[in-house]
Amino acid sequence: MSFIDLAQLKERLGPLAGRFDVDALDECDSTNSELLRRAAGGAPSGSTVVAQRQLAGRGRRGRNWISQPQDSLTFSLLWRLPSGQPPSGLSLAVGLALLEALQAQGAQHLALKWPNDLLYLRAGESAKLAGILIELSSDARGMLACIGIGLNLRAPSGDFASPVAGLDETLPALPPAHALLASILRALAQRLDTFTQAGFAPLQADWMRHHAWQDSPVNLLADGALEISGLCRGVDADGALLLETGEGLQRILAGDLSLRRA
């Protein structure tokens, strides 16, 4: 039996069930890689691959994403953007939906970090709870976004550059995987529908309400080296980071930069 109960997942999705074609795998190299292969073969928007184990999971800048059975929820969703719709701010829209879905399950003390992390705030520190990896492709009908999400159900063991956390730290009991996935897919459908129609601008205010480092001093790193420092003033209507420096307010769009609290 699959670790995801697809019948119960469909029931919990209700009227939205027809918008998602979910395939649950015991293991794969990475859910993004698997879904991109399916997209090349004609998989439609709404196709979703969830895996109990990733053998070569990927994060930003080619980093490995550790995925142990029962300790994480890792899945990828294919979403079509219309021709002419820029993808800027897409990772922020996904992060907002993920946070709202977990809050609906009872999770507390969650916050968003630009451009693609969900944090758990605990005992004076922020710990990474989930990460988002978006890979884009295009065809004659527009752009396809492969949206990969890795959520720690329990904190992974090992040495990490920054603190990590598990969802079990903020919930009295972890919900069944199908219930958790259904909640996330419902939230994604709502927020991605808005993004598809109007971009990130309608979501900006909601994202800012959950911004972890609003008005805090931060460092931007490139390849581990300090690139620029300033006060984090949130994001603009395009999803660009706003950094106040001695030279004025700067817009940061580069997705290969790392943001750290100063």
PyMOL commands that set and color helices and strands:
alter all, ss='L'
color gray80, all
select helices_A, chain A and resi 6-19+31-40+60-62+90-104+167-169+177-198+201-209
alter helices_A, ss='H'
color red, helices_A
select strands_A, chain A and resi 21-28+47-54+72-82+110-113+117-122+125-139+142-152+217-222+225-235+241-245+248-252+258-261
alter strands_A, ss='S'
color yellow, strands_A
deselect
rebuild
show_as cartoon
